[in-house]
Each structure stands twice: as C-alpha cells, then as structure tokens.
C-alpha cells in the first residue's frame, strides 16, 4: 500500500489555503458584480466586504457540515 503523499502539517496548510482562497473568491466575485453594475468605489468596497463576510459564513457552514458528514461515515 502507498501512504499519503502529504504530511499532516502540509495537509493543514493546503486546507487553510483552500479555505482562504474560497473566501476571497466569493468576496472578489461580489466586488466584480458591483463593478459591472457601475457602482461607485465605496459601493464596490462594501460589496467586497459583504461578499467576504458571506464567504466566511459559507466556509463555517461547509466546515461544520463536512465534519458531521465525516463523523457519520466513520461510525460504520
């Protein structure tokens, strides 16, 4: 059998980078939508901030859901 290709530390680092990337993707997406709607610079900033908060909320939800899903599958 072949073992995992990443150590635990590398796995945590990759996971945290993926989470940060997801949050930033949602925030930048909200900012770009504001730009395409001809928003002013403060409005674009607010859209980016709101999108980032939404991205954090989504990540918290997905992390919670993922832990529950993993725990259910490990009980078998």
C-alpha positions as CSV (number, residue, x, y, z in Angstrom):
1,X,0.0,0.0,0.0
2,X,1.0,3.5,-0.6
3,X,0.8,6.1,2.2
4,X,-0.4,9.6,1.9
5,X,1.7,12.0,-0.2
6,X,1.3,14.9,2.2
7,X,2.2,15.1,5.9
8,X,-0.3,16.3,8.4
9,X,1.3,19.8,8.5
10,X,1.2,20.0,4.7
11,X,-2.4,18.9,4.7
12,X,-3.4,21.6,7.2
13,X,-1.5,24.2,5.2
14,X,-3.2,23.2,2.0
15,X,-6.6,23.1,3.6
16,X,-6.2,26.6,5.1
17,X,-5.0,28.0,1.8
18,X,-8.0,26.4,0.1
19,X,-10.4,28.0,2.6
20,X,-8.8,31.4,2.3
21,X,-9.0,31.1,-1.5
22,X,-12.6,30.2,-1.3
23,X,-13.5,33.2,0.9
24,X,-11.5,35.5,-1.3
25,X,-13.2,34.1,-4.4
26,X,-16.6,34.9,-3.0
27,X,-15.5,38.4,-1.9
28,X,-13.9,39.3,-5.2
29,X,-16.9,37.9,-7.1
30,X,-19.2,40.2,-5.2
31,X,-16.9,43.2,-5.9
32,X,-16.8,42.4,-9.6
33,X,-20.5,42.2,-9.7
34,X,-20.7,45.6,-8.2
35,X,-18.2,46.9,-10.8
36,X,-20.3,45.5,-13.6
37,X,-23.4,47.3,-12.1
38,X,-21.5,50.7,-12.4
39,X,-21.2,51.0,-8.6
40,X,-19.0,53.7,-7.0
41,X,-15.7,52.8,-5.4
42,X,-17.2,52.8,-1.8
43,X,-20.0,50.6,-3.0
44,X,-17.5,48.2,-4.6
45,X,-15.7,48.1,-1.3
46,X,-18.8,47.4,0.6
47,X,-19.7,44.7,-1.9
48,X,-16.3,43.1,-1.4
49,X,-16.6,43.3,2.3
50,X,-20.0,41.8,2.3
51,X,-19.0,39.1,-0.1
52,X,-16.0,38.3,2.2
53,X,-18.3,38.0,5.2
54,X,-20.7,35.8,3.2
55,X,-17.7,33.7,2.1
56,X,-16.6,33.3,5.8
57,X,-20.2,32.3,6.7
58,X,-20.3,29.8,3.9
59,X,-17.0,28.3,4.9
60,X,-18.1,27.9,8.5
61,X,-21.2,26.2,7.4
62,X,-19.4,23.9,5.0
63,X,-16.8,23.0,7.6
64,X,-19.5,22.2,10.1
65,X,-21.4,20.1,7.5
66,X,-18.2,18.4,6.4
67,X,-17.3,17.4,10.0
68,X,-20.8,16.0,10.5
69,X,-20.6,14.1,7.3
70,X,-17.2,12.7,8.1
71,X,-18.3,11.7,11.6
72,X,-21.3,9.8,10.3
73,X,-19.2,7.8,7.8
74,X,-16.6,6.9,10.5
75,X,-19.1,5.3,12.8
76,X,-19.7,2.4,10.5
